[in-house]
């Protein structure tokens, strides 16, 4: 696929649910950098159709809000796994990679998960102070990632961070 940026960011979240807005907010920060190597897609949730978006990429970064983290974010490798749900309404990143493998008959590109820490996900809530802090930390972390957009560099970073 000619002209496809090598790095895809798939940011998931719902701005109507408090800290669940972290994915879209971080996605807009990345878009503002105007990096031609990066395409950013925002979604309420991952869908099977996103397998088409990850084709011909060198790297994929999934971004989503997470609860229960003691740190502002967690970064880890996403390993493809079989899709075992009875519905395709929402798909986990690892399952999406497994679907890609099954549908396209080839390995998906290296993919990583950036879980951004939030605390309050109630409908109609605003961004919590903790989530705002997590967002600021995550913006700087993604800047560092994009300084070296290679699977080898990202794997080293993932191994150095606490899980």
C-alpha positions as CSV (number, residue, x, y, z in Angstrom):
1,X,0.0,0.0,0.0
2,X,1.9,3.0,-1.3
3,X,1.9,6.1,0.7
4,X,0.9,4.5,4.0
5,X,2.7,6.0,7.0
6,X,4.9,3.3,8.7
7,X,3.5,3.9,12.2
8,X,-0.2,3.6,13.0
9,X,-1.6,4.8,16.3
10,X,-5.0,3.4,17.2
11,X,-6.4,5.4,20.1
12,X,-9.5,4.1,21.8
13,X,-11.9,5.9,24.2
14,X,-15.1,7.7,24.9
15,X,-14.9,11.4,25.9
16,X,-18.3,11.2,27.6
17,X,-16.9,8.9,30.2
18,X,-14.4,10.9,32.2
19,X,-10.9,9.5,32.1
20,X,-11.8,7.2,29.2
21,X,-11.1,10.4,27.1
22,X,-7.4,9.8,27.5
23,X,-7.0,7.8,24.3
24,X,-8.6,10.5,22.1
25,X,-6.9,13.3,23.9
26,X,-3.5,11.8,23.4
27,X,-4.3,11.0,19.8
28,X,-5.0,14.7,19.1
29,X,-1.7,15.7,20.7
30,X,0.1,13.3,18.3
31,X,-1.9,14.6,15.3
32,X,-0.8,18.1,16.2
33,X,2.9,17.1,15.7
34,X,2.2,16.6,12.0
35,X,4.6,13.7,11.8
36,X,4.3,12.2,8.2
37,X,5.6,8.9,9.5
38,X,2.5,8.5,11.7
39,X,-1.2,8.0,11.0
40,X,-3.6,8.4,13.9
41,X,-7.1,6.8,14.1
42,X,-9.5,7.5,17.0
43,X,-12.3,5.0,17.8
44,X,-14.7,4.4,20.6
45,X,-13.6,0.8,20.5
46,X,-11.6,-1.5,18.2
47,X,-13.4,-3.3,15.5
48,X,-12.5,-6.2,13.2
49,X,-12.3,-3.7,10.3
50,X,-9.3,-2.1,11.9
51,X,-7.3,-5.1,10.6
52,X,-7.4,-3.3,7.3
53,X,-5.8,-0.2,8.9
54,X,-2.8,-2.2,10.3
55,X,-1.8,-3.7,6.9
56,X,1.5,-2.5,5.5
57,X,2.6,-0.9,8.7
58,X,6.0,-1.2,10.4
59,X,4.6,-0.5,13.9
60,X,1.3,-0.2,15.6
61,X,0.6,1.6,18.9
62,X,-2.7,1.0,20.6
63,X,-3.6,3.7,23.2
64,X,-6.4,3.3,25.7
65,X,-7.2,4.4,29.2
66,X,-6.8,2.0,32.0
67,X,-7.7,1.8,35.7
68,X,-5.8,0.2,38.5
69,X,-2.3,1.4,37.5
70,X,0.0,2.9,40.1
71,X,2.0,4.7,37.4
72,X,0.8,7.2,34.8
73,X,1.1,4.7,32.0
74,X,2.1,1.1,31.1
75,X,3.8,0.2,27.9
76,X,4.1,-3.4,26.7
77,X,4.2,-5.6,23.6
78,X,0.9,-6.8,22.2
79,X,1.1,-10.5,21.3
80,X,-1.5,-11.8,18.8
81,X,-4.1,-14.2,20.3
82,X,-7.1,-15.9,18.9
83,X,-10.4,-14.0,18.8
84,X,-12.7,-16.0,21.1
85,X,-15.7,-13.7,21.5
86,X,-19.2,-14.5,20.4
87,X,-19.6,-10.9,19.1
88,X,-17.4,-8.5,17.1
89,X,-18.8,-5.5,18.9
90,X,-15.5,-4.7,20.6
91,X,-12.1,-6.3,20.1
92,X,-9.0,-6.3,22.3
93,X,-5.8,-5.3,20.6
94,X,-4.3,-8.7,20.9
95,X,-7.4,-10.3,19.4
96,X,-7.3,-7.8,16.5
97,X,-3.7,-8.8,15.8
98,X,-4.9,-12.5,15.8
99,X,-7.7,-11.6,13.4
100,X,-5.2,-9.9,11.1
101,X,-3.1,-13.1,11.1
102,X,-6.1,-15.2,10.3
103,X,-7.7,-13.0,7.6
104,X,-4.6,-11.8,5.8
105,X,-2.6,-15.0,6.2
106,X,0.5,-13.2,7.5
107,X,1.9,-11.9,10.7
108,X,0.7,-8.5,11.8
109,X,3.3,-5.8,12.3
110,X,4.9,-5.4,15.7
111,X,2.4,-3.8,18.0
112,X,2.5,-2.2,21.4
113,X,0.0,-1.2,24.1
114,X,0.1,2.1,25.9
115,X,-2.3,2.0,28.8
116,X,-2.8,5.5,30.2
117,X,-3.9,5.6,33.8
118,X,-7.2,7.0,34.8
119,X,-9.4,6.8,37.9
120,X,-12.9,8.0,37.1
121,X,-14.9,6.6,34.2
122,X,-18.4,7.7,35.0
123,X,-20.7,9.0,32.3
124,X,-20.6,12.8,32.1
125,X,-17.5,13.1,34.3
126,X,-14.6,15.4,33.4
127,X,-11.0,14.4,33.3
128,X,-9.6,13.8,36.8
129,X,-6.4,15.4,38.0
130,X,-4.7,12.1,38.0
131,X,-5.7,11.5,34.4
132,X,-4.5,14.9,33.4
133,X,-1.1,14.1,35.0
134,X,-1.1,10.7,33.2
135,X,-1.8,12.4,29.9
136,X,1.1,14.9,30.3
137,X,3.5,12.0,31.1
138,X,2.2,9.9,28.2
139,X,2.6,12.8,25.7
140,X,6.3,13.0,26.7
141,X,6.6,9.2,26.5
142,X,5.1,9.0,23.0
143,X,7.5,11.8,21.9
144,X,10.4,9.6,23.0
145,X,8.9,6.6,21.2
146,X,8.6,8.5,17.9
147,X,12.2,9.6,18.1
148,X,13.1,6.0,17.3
149,X,10.1,4.4,15.5
150,X,11.5,0.9,15.1
151,X,10.4,-2.4,16.6
152,X,13.8,-3.0,18.0
153,X,13.9,0.3,19.9
154,X,10.4,0.0,21.2
155,X,11.1,-3.6,22.4
156,X,14.1,-2.3,24.4
157,X,11.9,0.4,25.9
158,X,9.2,-2.1,26.8
159,X,11.7,-4.4,28.5
160,X,13.1,-1.5,30.6
161,X,9.8,-0.3,32.0
162,X,8.1,-2.0,35.0
163,X,5.1,-4.1,34.1
